[in-house]
Amino acid sequence: MAEFRQKVRQSAVRKLTRPIRDVAAFDTVISEILMNNPFGCASYRSIGATHPPVEKVREMYTAKFVYRDRAGKQVGAGSEYYNSRSGFEAGIAAVIANLPNITAHGGSVARDPDSDSYAVTLKCCDASGEIYALHLARDRITLS
């Protein structure tokens, strides 16, 4: 049987005092980091490919929905996960327009944008050559 080697992984988490207000503001933060490289990261080569100083390696967007009857009582809820902002926005429109699903819940659908979540993982190469991941979520930042 193969031997397992333990990897030491350090990480630090900072919870934001206020969540990022919406997906547009979140996208602005990510775009600024990718375009302006505020951490002073450097390009690097790995497995025959050149990587930019900062690159997006994973995205996840979650849209939350609530279904209410005519009296305003909650009769259902839903979450939809997407791997891109464009998918997130198209998916929201599709859920809101899905009449058979709305009928099945027995009420009208409404977005719950305060419960939405978004997260992006960026890969960065420090000038010293160390590669690290920066995981930005709506309510926290993790560096590992």
C-alpha positions as CSV (number, residue, x, y, z in Angstrom):
1,M,0.0,0.0,0.0
2,A,1.3,3.5,-0.8
3,E,2.5,5.7,1.9
4,F,0.8,9.0,2.7
5,R,2.8,12.1,3.3
6,Q,1.5,14.8,5.5
7,K,1.4,18.3,4.0
8,V,1.6,21.3,6.1
9,R,-0.9,23.9,5.0
10,Q,-1.2,27.2,6.7
11,S,-4.2,29.5,6.3
12,A,-5.5,32.6,7.7
13,V,-9.2,33.8,7.6
14,R,-10.5,37.3,8.0
15,K,-14.3,37.7,8.4
16,L,-15.5,40.9,6.8
17,T,-17.4,43.3,9.1
18,R,-20.0,43.7,6.4
19,P,-20.7,41.3,3.6
20,I,-20.0,42.6,0.0
21,R,-23.4,44.1,-1.0
22,D,-24.1,42.4,-4.3
23,V,-22.6,40.4,-7.1
24,A,-21.7,43.5,-9.1
25,A,-19.6,44.9,-6.2
26,F,-18.0,41.4,-5.7
27,D,-17.1,41.2,-9.4
28,T,-15.6,44.7,-9.2
29,V,-13.3,43.6,-6.4
30,I,-12.2,40.5,-8.3
31,S,-11.6,42.4,-11.5
32,E,-9.5,45.0,-9.7
33,I,-7.3,42.3,-8.3
34,L,-6.9,40.5,-11.6
35,M,-6.2,43.7,-13.6
36,N,-4.0,45.6,-11.1
37,N,-2.1,42.8,-9.2
38,P,-2.1,44.8,-5.9
39,F,-0.1,42.0,-4.2
40,G,2.9,42.3,-6.5
41,C,2.6,38.7,-7.7
42,A,4.8,37.4,-10.5
43,S,4.2,35.3,-13.6
44,Y,5.5,31.7,-13.3
45,R,5.9,28.5,-15.3
46,S,4.4,25.2,-14.2
47,I,4.0,22.0,-16.2
48,G,5.0,23.6,-19.5
49,A,2.6,26.6,-19.2
50,T,3.1,30.2,-18.3
51,H,0.7,31.5,-15.7
52,P,-0.2,35.1,-15.1
53,P,0.7,36.7,-11.7
54,V,-2.9,36.3,-10.5
55,E,-5.4,33.9,-12.0
56,K,-8.9,32.9,-11.3
57,V,-9.0,29.1,-10.7
58,R,-12.5,28.6,-9.3
59,E,-15.8,30.4,-9.0
60,M,-19.1,29.6,-7.3
61,Y,-22.3,31.7,-7.1
62,T,-25.4,30.7,-5.2
63,A,-28.8,32.3,-5.7
64,K,-31.4,31.9,-3.0
65,F,-35.2,32.0,-3.6
66,V,-38.3,32.0,-1.4
67,Y,-41.8,31.0,-2.4
68,R,-44.7,32.5,-0.6
69,D,-48.5,31.9,-0.8
70,R,-51.0,34.7,-1.1
71,A,-51.1,35.2,2.6
72,G,-47.3,35.8,2.6
73,K,-46.5,32.5,4.3
74,Q,-43.4,30.8,3.1
75,V,-44.3,27.6,1.3
76,G,-40.9,26.8,-0.2
77,A,-37.3,27.8,-0.8
78,G,-34.6,27.0,-3.2
79,S,-30.9,27.4,-3.9
80,E,-29.2,27.3,-7.3
81,Y,-25.4,27.0,-7.8
82,Y,-23.5,28.4,-10.8
83,N,-19.8,28.4,-11.8
84,S,-19.9,31.8,-13.4
85,R,-21.5,35.2,-12.9
86,S,-23.2,35.0,-16.3
87,G,-24.6,31.6,-15.3
88,F,-25.8,33.1,-12.0
89,E,-27.6,35.9,-13.7
90,A,-29.2,33.7,-16.4
91,G,-30.1,31.1,-13.8
92,I,-31.9,33.7,-11.7
93,A,-34.0,34.8,-14.7
94,A,-34.8,31.1,-15.5
95,V,-36.0,30.3,-12.0
96,I,-38.2,33.4,-11.8
97,A,-39.7,32.5,-15.2
98,N,-40.2,28.8,-14.5
99,L,-44.0,28.7,-14.1
100,P,-44.3,24.9,-13.6
101,N,-41.9,25.1,-10.7
102,I,-43.7,28.1,-9.2
103,T,-47.0,26.3,-9.5
104,A,-45.5,23.2,-7.9
105,H,-44.5,25.3,-4.9
106,G,-48.0,26.8,-4.6
107,G,-46.9,30.4,-4.3
108,S,-44.9,33.2,-6.0
109,V,-41.2,33.2,-6.2
110,A,-39.0,36.0,-4.9
111,R,-35.2,36.4,-4.8
112,D,-33.5,36.5,-1.4
113,P,-30.4,38.5,-2.5
114,D,-29.2,39.0,1.1
115,S,-28.8,35.2,1.4
116,D,-26.9,34.9,-1.9
117,S,-23.3,33.8,-1.7
118,Y,-20.4,34.1,-4.1
119,A,-16.8,32.9,-3.9
120,V,-13.8,33.0,-6.1
121,T,-10.4,31.4,-5.6
122,L,-7.4,33.2,-7.0
123,K,-3.9,31.7,-7.4
124,C,-1.0,34.0,-6.9
125,C,2.8,33.6,-7.2
126,D,4.7,35.7,-4.7
127,A,7.9,37.4,-6.0
128,S,9.8,34.8,-3.9
129,G,8.3,32.0,-6.0
130,E,5.8,30.8,-3.4
131,I,2.4,30.0,-4.7
132,Y,-0.7,30.7,-2.6
133,A,-4.4,30.8,-2.9
134,L,-6.6,33.7,-2.0
135,H,-10.2,32.7,-1.5
136,L,-12.6,35.6,-1.5
137,A,-16.2,35.1,-0.4
138,R,-19.0,37.5,0.2
139,D,-18.3,37.6,3.9
140,R,-14.7,36.5,4.4
141,I,-11.2,36.3,2.9
142,T,-9.0,33.2,3.3
143,L,-5.3,33.1,2.4
144,S,-3.6,29.7,2.2
